[in-house]
Amino acid sequence: MDLAGNILQVNEGWTTTLGYTSGSIVGKTLLDLVHPEDQHALIRFLKKFNLPDHFGESQFRILDVNEKYHWFHWQCVSEGDTIFALIHDINHYKEIEEEYIYLNNLHNTILQTIDVGLIYARDSKFEWANSRFLSMFKTTMEEVKGKHLSLYLQE
């Protein structure tokens, strides 16, 4: 692509993953294909390539022919007025990351709202306590973290 993000040439990965023919994609600007939430980041990313022989990495979502967005990791280097890009499909990893975030938030919600005092300790020292435990002992996480369990629990 050129420094403005106009696509100059693509390989068969664009046709395989995104469904475009090379004739339908060459000449388009990347801004037309990037997710609206990623457009400002793409503009900032492309501006860095005005420096000679610049290397950069980023992640952007690109629209396929069926109007579905795919996540890609971009590794780019500029040579003159041309940016060469090595692009990896990371859609699967992003889906796993989203699922992890969802499950982690669900886990934290359950642990914080359960009506039982829960703690996590390592080497008999507090690492974490839920809000029920903290309210039972009228304390804060800052006060208990790193303290020995014997201060709060009888053996």
Backbone as CSV, one residue per row, in Angstrom:
resi,resn,N_x,N_y,N_z,CA_x,CA_y,CA_z,C_x,C_y,C_z
1,MET,0.847,-1.169,0.000,0.000,0.000,0.000,0.892,1.232,0.000
2,ASP,0.300,2.366,-0.351,1.089,3.592,-0.312,0.909,4.263,1.051
3,LEU,1.557,5.396,1.250,1.549,6.063,2.551,0.169,6.577,2.952
4,ALA,-0.743,6.713,1.992,-2.106,7.151,2.290,-3.027,5.971,2.608
5,GLY,-2.500,4.749,2.479,-3.305,3.568,2.765,-4.031,3.001,1.566
6,ASN,-3.670,3.455,0.372,-4.254,2.887,-0.843,-3.610,1.538,-1.120
7,ILE,-4.423,0.551,-1.387,-3.938,-0.814,-1.594,-3.377,-0.931,-3.008
8,LEU,-2.115,-1.313,-3.105,-1.428,-1.412,-4.391,-1.380,-2.835,-4.927
9,GLN,-1.314,-3.812,-4.010,-1.185,-5.208,-4.413,-1.584,-6.077,-3.230
10,VAL,-2.189,-7.231,-3.498,-2.543,-8.176,-2.438,-2.180,-9.585,-2.892
11,ASN,-2.054,-10.473,-1.896,-1.825,-11.874,-2.235,-3.137,-12.647,-2.083
12,GLU,-3.091,-13.951,-2.289,-4.314,-14.744,-2.272,-4.955,-14.845,-0.887
13,GLY,-4.216,-14.473,0.164,-4.792,-14.470,1.502,-5.998,-13.544,1.615
14,TRP,-5.947,-12.440,0.879,-7.083,-11.509,0.882,-8.307,-12.172,0.264
15,THR,-8.093,-12.957,-0.780,-9.237,-13.603,-1.419,-9.734,-14.779,-0.584
16,THR,-8.800,-15.535,-0.001,-9.180,-16.689,0.805,-9.901,-16.273,2.086
17,THR,-9.330,-15.329,2.821,-9.871,-14.954,4.119,-11.020,-13.966,4.013
18,LEU,-10.890,-12.984,3.140,-11.877,-11.905,3.086,-12.832,-11.999,1.901
19,GLY,-12.516,-12.864,0.932,-13.415,-13.075,-0.190,-13.285,-12.094,-1.337
20,TYR,-12.353,-11.161,-1.254,-12.167,-10.193,-2.335,-11.323,-10.788,-3.452
21,THR,-11.598,-10.393,-4.665,-10.669,-10.698,-5.753,-9.619,-9.599,-5.746
22,SER,-8.463,-9.888,-6.282,-7.421,-8.873,-6.284,-7.861,-7.660,-7.097
23,GLY,-8.615,-7.864,-8.149,-9.095,-6.745,-8.959,-10.093,-5.863,-8.232
24,SER,-10.846,-6.444,-7.286,-11.849,-5.645,-6.572,-11.258,-4.890,-5.385
25,ILE,-10.064,-5.264,-4.953,-9.478,-4.640,-3.758,-8.353,-3.671,-4.088
26,VAL,-7.575,-3.957,-5.116,-6.469,-3.074,-5.487,-7.045,-1.725,-5.921
27,GLY,-6.455,-0.662,-5.388,-6.919,0.691,-5.685,-7.834,1.253,-4.609
28,LYS,-8.394,0.383,-3.769,-9.218,0.870,-2.662,-8.305,1.394,-1.567
29,THR,-8.880,2.228,-0.715,-8.131,2.686,0.446,-8.467,1.796,1.635
30,LEU,-7.482,1.541,2.452,-7.666,0.704,3.624,-8.710,1.297,4.569
31,LEU,-8.810,2.623,4.587,-9.796,3.278,5.454,-11.218,2.844,5.131
32,ASP,-11.495,2.497,3.870,-12.832,2.043,3.490,-13.146,0.649,4.034
33,LEU,-12.112,-0.105,4.376,-12.303,-1.487,4.819,-12.141,-1.677,6.319
34,VAL,-11.515,-0.696,6.980,-11.234,-0.821,8.408,-12.490,-0.467,9.210
35,HIS,-12.684,-1.195,10.293,-13.816,-0.947,11.198,-13.822,0.527,11.607
36,PRO,-15.001,1.156,11.673,-15.070,2.581,12.041,-14.354,2.919,13.354
37,GLU,-14.389,2.014,14.320,-13.708,2.271,15.600,-12.186,2.223,15.470
38,ASP,-11.680,1.645,14.396,-10.232,1.513,14.201,-9.658,2.567,13.253
39,GLN,-10.505,3.392,12.659,-10.037,4.310,11.620,-9.051,5.352,12.140
40,HIS,-9.313,5.934,13.307,-8.371,6.937,13.841,-7.026,6.303,14.171
41,ALA,-7.063,5.086,14.720,-5.806,4.382,15.022,-5.048,4.069,13.732
42,LEU,-5.767,3.712,12.659,-5.114,3.437,11.379,-4.465,4.697,10.823
43,ILE,-5.143,5.814,10.902,-4.578,7.089,10.412,-3.299,7.418,11.170
44,ARG,-3.323,7.284,12.505,-2.114,7.536,13.308,-1.002,6.557,12.928
45,PHE,-1.377,5.304,12.706,-0.419,4.267,12.332,0.240,4.598,10.997
46,LEU,-0.552,4.982,10.007,-0.008,5.292,8.678,0.892,6.530,8.698
47,LYS,0.583,7.507,9.536,1.403,8.728,9.611,2.833,8.422,10.039
48,LYS,3.005,7.384,10.844,4.352,7.012,11.307,5.256,6.590,10.152
49,PHE,4.651,6.158,9.048,5.438,5.656,7.928,5.950,6.773,7.029
50,ASN,5.661,8.019,7.383,6.273,9.143,6.668,7.757,9.249,7.009
51,LEU,8.160,8.586,8.109,9.575,8.512,8.456,10.234,7.486,7.533
52,PRO,11.472,7.711,7.140,12.122,6.745,6.236,12.335,5.391,6.913
53,ASP,12.066,4.345,6.160,12.313,2.966,6.600,11.752,2.687,7.998
54,HIS,10.507,3.025,8.193,9.860,2.825,9.488,9.272,1.413,9.576
55,PHE,9.305,0.826,10.797,8.675,-0.457,11.075,7.608,-0.228,12.135
56,GLY,6.458,-0.859,11.975,5.402,-0.725,12.972,4.490,-1.935,13.000
57,GLU,3.823,-2.106,14.148,2.868,-3.196,14.334,1.584,-2.632,14.910
58,SER,0.465,-3.236,14.537,-0.813,-2.841,15.105,-1.849,-3.917,14.809
59,GLN,-3.050,-3.701,15.339,-4.157,-4.618,15.102,-5.354,-3.823,14.622
60,PHE,-5.983,-4.307,13.546,-7.158,-3.651,12.981,-8.158,-4.699,12.528
61,ARG,-9.419,-4.298,12.512,-10.482,-5.139,11.964,-10.750,-4.714,10.524
62,ILE,-10.824,-5.710,9.642,-11.035,-5.464,8.217,-12.345,-6.134,7.786
63,LEU,-13.083,-5.439,6.948,-14.374,-5.905,6.459,-14.204,-6.914,5.322
64,ASP,-14.926,-8.036,5.407,-14.888,-8.996,4.297,-16.034,-8.718,3.324
65,VAL,-16.118,-9.480,2.256,-17.151,-9.237,1.233,-18.555,-9.497,1.764
66,ASN,-18.679,-10.266,2.835,-19.982,-10.548,3.441,-20.327,-9.571,4.571
67,GLU,-19.526,-8.499,4.672,-19.726,-7.425,5.647,-19.551,-7.892,7.088
68,LYS,-18.609,-8.803,7.284,-18.214,-9.256,8.617,-16.776,-8.793,8.835
69,TYR,-16.482,-8.330,10.056,-15.131,-7.856,10.354,-14.261,-8.986,10.896
70,HIS,-12.982,-8.963,10.489,-11.977,-9.917,10.949,-10.827,-9.126,11.573
71,TRP,-10.308,-9.642,12.683,-9.145,-9.037,13.330,-7.870,-9.514,12.645
72,PHE,-6.957,-8.566,12.400,-5.656,-8.887,11.835,-4.561,-8.167,12.605
73,HIS,-3.440,-8.845,12.750,-2.233,-8.234,13.304,-1.360,-7.838,12.127
74,TRP,-0.980,-6.563,12.092,-0.215,-6.006,10.979,1.219,-5.751,11.420
75,GLN,2.173,-6.216,10.628,3.581,-5.877,10.786,3.988,-5.217,9.473
76,CYS,4.382,-3.960,9.557,4.621,-3.182,8.337,5.993,-2.523,8.366
77,VAL,6.538,-2.358,7.176,7.784,-1.627,7.009,7.629,-0.760,5.759
78,SER,8.176,0.445,5.852,8.086,1.334,4.685,9.418,1.356,3.948
79,GLU,9.306,1.493,2.641,10.471,1.682,1.793,10.060,2.708,0.750
80,GLY,10.585,3.913,0.911,10.167,5.007,0.041,8.715,5.351,0.301
81,ASP,7.903,5.378,-0.751,6.485,5.712,-0.636,5.593,4.484,-0.498
82,THR,6.201,3.327,-0.258,5.438,2.082,-0.198,5.550,1.461,1.190
83,ILE,4.430,0.929,1.673,4.396,0.191,2.935,4.151,-1.282,2.594
84,PHE,5.051,-2.126,3.049,4.899,-3.564,2.873,4.339,-4.128,4.172
85,ALA,3.311,-4.953,4.072,2.631,-5.449,5.266,2.592,-6.968,5.293
86,LEU,2.912,-7.512,6.454,2.720,-8.927,6.744,1.536,-8.969,7.703
87,ILE,0.473,-9.656,7.297,-0.782,-9.587,8.035,-1.172,-10.992,8.493
88,HIS,-1.462,-11.128,9.790,-1.858,-12.411,10.369,-3.306,-12.323,10.839
89,ASP,-4.099,-13.304,10.495,-5.484,-13.395,10.959,-5.469,-13.795,12.433
90,ILE,-5.953,-12.913,13.296,-5.990,-13.197,14.733,-7.423,-13.232,15.251
91,ASN,-8.370,-13.402,14.351,-9.781,-13.405,14.730,-10.069,-14.441,15.814
92,HIS,-9.541,-15.647,15.657,-9.777,-16.717,16.629,-9.241,-16.325,18.011
93,TYR,-8.073,-15.712,18.051,-7.490,-15.303,19.330,-8.328,-14.211,19.990
94,LYS,-8.858,-13.297,19.185,-9.714,-12.231,19.727,-11.009,-12.810,20.287
95,GLU,-11.567,-13.824,19.626,-12.774,-14.475,20.140,-12.486,-15.149,21.481
96,ILE,-11.346,-15.807,21.588,-10.957,-16.443,22.850,-10.761,-15.375,23.923
97,GLU,-10.107,-14.275,23.567,-9.886,-13.185,24.516,-11.211,-12.606,25.013
98,GLU,-12.169,-12.402,24.112,-13.483,-11.886,24.509,-14.196,-12.859,25.449
99,GLU,-14.111,-14.146,25.154,-14.728,-15.161,26.018,-14.061,-15.173,27.390
100,TYR,-12.735,-15.056,27.415,-12.004,-15.009,28.682,-12.452,-13.795,29.516
101,ILE,-12.551,-12.641,28.883,-12.969,-11.429,29.597,-14.384,-11.605,30.151
102,TYR,-15.278,-12.154,29.330,-16.647,-12.387,29.779,-16.676,-13.326,30.983
103,LEU,-15.972,-14.466,30.880,-15.973,-15.430,31.977,-15.290,-14.884,33.220
104,ASN,-14.231,-14.118,33.036,-13.546,-13.514,34.170,-14.458,-12.520,34.887
105,ASN,-15.191,-11.700,34.129,-16.133,-10.757,34.730,-17.257,-11.487,35.451
106,LEU,-17.759,-12.565,34.843,-18.805,-13.366,35.482,-18.285,-13.978,36.773
107,HIS,-17.097,-14.535,36.717,-16.452,-15.130,37.893,-16.315,-14.100,39.012
108,ASN,-15.818,-12.914,38.671,-15.638,-11.869,39.673,-16.971,-11.407,40.249
109,THR,-17.991,-11.309,39.414,-19.317,-10.911,39.896,-19.847,-11.929,40.889
110,ILE,-19.723,-13.205,40.561,-20.194,-14.256,41.473,-19.427,-14.201,42.786
111,LEU,-18.111,-14.099,42.714,-17.304,-14.082,43.933,-17.598,-12.866,44.810
112,GLN,-17.906,-11.733,44.175,-18.158,-10.520,44.959,-19.585,-10.449,45.502
113,THR,-20.533,-11.133,44.881,-21.925,-10.994,45.313,-22.425,-12.175,46.144
114,ILE,-21.676,-13.251,46.212,-22.092,-14.394,47.019,-22.138,-13.981,48.491
115,ASP,-23.101,-14.539,49.223,-23.292,-14.129,50.624,-22.446,-14.977,51.581
116,VAL,-21.262,-15.308,51.153,-20.320,-16.080,51.956,-18.975,-15.373,51.869
117,GLY,-18.290,-15.281,52.997,-16.960,-14.684,52.982,-15.957,-15.639,52.358
118,LEU,-15.268,-15.188,51.315,-14.284,-16.017,50.632,-12.927,-15.322,50.642
119,ILE,-11.876,-16.147,50.765,-10.517,-15.612,50.696,-9.671,-16.504,49.814
120,TYR,-8.588,-15.934,49.327,-7.563,-16.703,48.634,-6.259,-16.346,49.317
121,ALA,-5.513,-17.380,49.688,-4.251,-17.148,50.387,-3.152,-17.962,49.734
122,ARG,-1.953,-17.429,49.853,-0.761,-18.135,49.391,0.257,-18.053,50.517
123,ASP,0.832,-19.207,50.875,1.794,-19.274,51.984,1.216,-18.666,53.254
124,SER,-0.065,-18.964,53.505,-0.788,-18.501,54.700,-0.926,-16.988,54.777
125,LYS,-0.798,-16.297,53.649,-0.964,-14.848,53.618,-2.078,-14.489,52.636
126,PHE,-2.863,-13.490,53.021,-3.975,-13.052,52.190,-3.493,-12.539,50.839
127,GLU,-4.135,-13.010,49.783,-3.930,-12.496,48.436,-5.172,-11.743,47.980
128,TRP,-6.342,-12.276,48.396,-7.600,-11.698,47.946,-8.696,-12.091,48.922
129,ALA,-9.679,-11.204,49.092,-10.875,-11.497,49.878,-12.059,-10.837,49.191
130,ASN,-13.218,-11.509,49.227,-14.381,-10.896,48.597,-15.008,-9.853,49.523
131,SER,-15.959,-9.110,48.975,-16.552,-7.999,49.728,-17.290,-8.491,50.965
132,ARG,-17.895,-9.686,50.920,-18.599,-10.216,52.099,-17.616,-10.455,53.236
133,PHE,-16.464,-11.060,52.959,-15.454,-11.279,53.994,-14.984,-9.949,54.569
134,LEU,-14.709,-8.993,53.690,-14.219,-7.690,54.149,-15.241,-6.986,55.025
135,SER,-16.531,-7.091,54.681,-17.550,-6.440,55.516,-17.731,-7.186,56.833
136,MET,-17.607,-8.523,56.823,-17.726,-9.300,58.063,-16.658,-8.879,59.077
137,PHE,-15.478,-8.581,58.593,-14.364,-8.226,59.473,-14.100,-6.723,59.510
138,LYS,-15.008,-5.954,58.871,-14.903,-4.489,58.847,-13.477,-4.034,58.507
139,THR,-13.018,-4.516,57.352,-11.661,-4.204,56.910,-11.666,-3.935,55.406
140,THR,-10.527,-3.638,54.873,-10.389,-3.399,53.431,-9.335,-4.356,52.866
141,MET,-9.350,-4.484,51.555,-8.364,-5.345,50.898,-6.955,-4.826,51.165
142,GLU,-6.797,-3.509,51.164,-5.474,-2.924,51.426,-4.960,-3.296,52.814
143,GLU,-5.882,-3.419,53.785,-5.471,-3.741,55.152,-5.095,-5.212,55.327
144,VAL,-5.729,-6.108,54.577,-5.470,-7.536,54.786,-4.435,-8.123,53.841
145,LYS,-4.286,-7.544,52.657,-3.386,-8.144,51.657,-1.967,-8.280,52.213
146,GLY,-1.451,-9.503,52.114,-0.096,-9.797,52.581,-0.011,-10.144,54.059
147,LYS,-1.107,-9.955,54.788,-1.115,-10.276,56.227,-1.315,-11.777,56.418
148,HIS,-0.862,-12.288,57.558,-1.006,-13.693,57.857,-2.454,-14.015,58.193
149,LEU,-2.911,-15.187,57.759,-4.303,-15.600,57.978,-4.681,-15.653,59.463
150,SER,-3.727,-15.957,60.322,-4.011,-16.106,61.756,-4.556,-14.820,62.378
151,LEU,-4.353,-13.678,61.732,-4.897,-12.427,62.263,-6.421,-12.399,62.212
152,TYR,-7.004,-13.158,61.295,-8.451,-13.150,61.111,-9.112,-14.496,61.339
153,LEU,-8.379,-15.561,61.176,-8.971,-16.874,61.254,-8.340,-17.695,62.367
154,GLN,-9.204,-18.402,63.094,-8.689,-19.270,64.139,-8.349,-20.620,63.535
155,GLU,-7.278,-21.209,64.020,-6.893,-22.526,63.487,-7.531,-23.627,64.290
